[in-house]
Amino acid sequence: MSHIPVKKVVIVGGGTAGWIAAAVLAKVMGQTLDIELVESDDIGTVGVGEATIPQIRLLLDVLGLDENDFLRNTNGTIKLGIQFNDWGKLGDSYMHAFGEVGRSLGMLPFYPYWLKSRTTGGNSDLWDYSLNYQAAIANRYTPLQRLGDTGMGGLVHAYHFDATRVAAYLRQYAEKWGVKRTEGMIVETVLRETDGFIESMVLSSGKQIQGDLFIDCSGFRGLLIEGALNTGYEDWTHWLPCNRAIAVPCESVEPLQPYTQSRAHKAGWQWRIPLQNRTGNGHVYCSDYISDDEAHSVFMNNLDGAALAEPKLLKFTPGRRRKFWNKNCVALGLASGFMEPLESTSIHLVQSGIDRLIKMFPDKGFSQVNTDEYNRQSIVEFARVRDFIILHYHANQRTDSQFWIDRREMSIPAELRRKMDLFADSGQIYRNAEELFTEVAWLQVMIGQHIVPNRYHPMAGQITQQQLEQFLEQLRQINHKAVSGLSSHRDFINKNCAG
């Protein structure tokens, strides 16, 4: 059977999504592909995706980038987790910290033993046993792979960075690997009459750009995936009603925190992302419960430094395209869908999408079976991320605003309900193979927002109370000793990667 290879890949739109796609494709498949990226300087990028999760380090590994050089050129800092304030109840604070919590014992993970201690009079906090959390609240960071011979892992980190600088950094990288950048505004998309596939695009200059495979990174517009191919959009507003965000940078304050902060407000939440020389801020909210003027006032009154620019208002509809891959077009980034950046997943979903595309890379026949499997996996991944975000909203006990009451009383996806009920009943957490978030991630949010299991696994009852107390105290001391040996986050930045 004859297979004609794809030779020309056209990426529409730059920004973080476009240049990640270009850089990875050029590094991995550049010897067999002609890659062209089309973008216009007249079209701005959203540029608010400044926080990431640990999978971002896989991107650097694939591209062969030095971490310190990357941070130096992107105004980057270290991220050890996300602190959530006022989400469960007013006055609450907990963290979704990366890395392990405690240490497994026998066939069980750590947390059933911690649950047992709670039922027998113990009052320790779950995060006493998280090295990442203890380092984060102490504002400390030094690379740490393992905790000596304890069998416990060290610190697990991601990054905060300036998304605009990341795009510029990756553009420079991609162009060195042969990616051609074309400046111009797309005014027409030409479809093949025989099958409706994209044949070419016409720029305002009259130039025509042809390709075999098109990657749509054009942002909310979805210029190709929606504008040309009418793929359709699945709206998730009934679960995630926040539809607007105000974003602005402000002056830095010390100490330099190695974690993102998310503070719940009357009808949404506010992010805080510390970079080397400024802080990124945003207020995500639902316009059905608060006016734009009030949201602006709440936001600006909760900055911890002077604003450095005029606030930018963004409007969006949470959800996803009905297909991520339609005919010969694959959508990445905001062109594929939008979920609010509560758990910093936007850049990871770009990475995941381009990784999946490479694994399922087509020939010019564009097998429908291959396309369908790409869409199936993408749909599952988006749904599980969506459910994790819904969990934060639904598991609240706030009574101070109708927004939070409605989130608690709303119906939720069946898979999320199953997860919550199972944990509340017996403390069990199961993760499907294609899910992004780990059992420990689910554990921290559910415990942090007051979902406490009725019972713990009976195997945890096989150790005595004295053995349990010694085990827990040993873990606390290991973490305490490790954190005391770390430098401050600011000192680490100044020594290794100051921009």
Helices and strands as residue ranges (DSSP letters): E 8-12, H 15-29, E 34-39, H 56-63, H 67-73, E 77-79, E 81-85, E 93-97, H 111-119, G 126-129, H 131-137, E 158-160, H 163-176, E 180-183, E 186-191, E 198-203, E 208-210, E 213-216, G 219-221, E 233-235, E 244-250, E 260-265, E 268-274, E 279-285, H 292-300, E 312-315, E 319-321, E 325-326, E 329-331, G 333-335, E 337-338, G 341-343, H 346-359, H 368-394, H 402-409, H 414-426, H 439-448, G 458-462, H 465-484, H 489-496
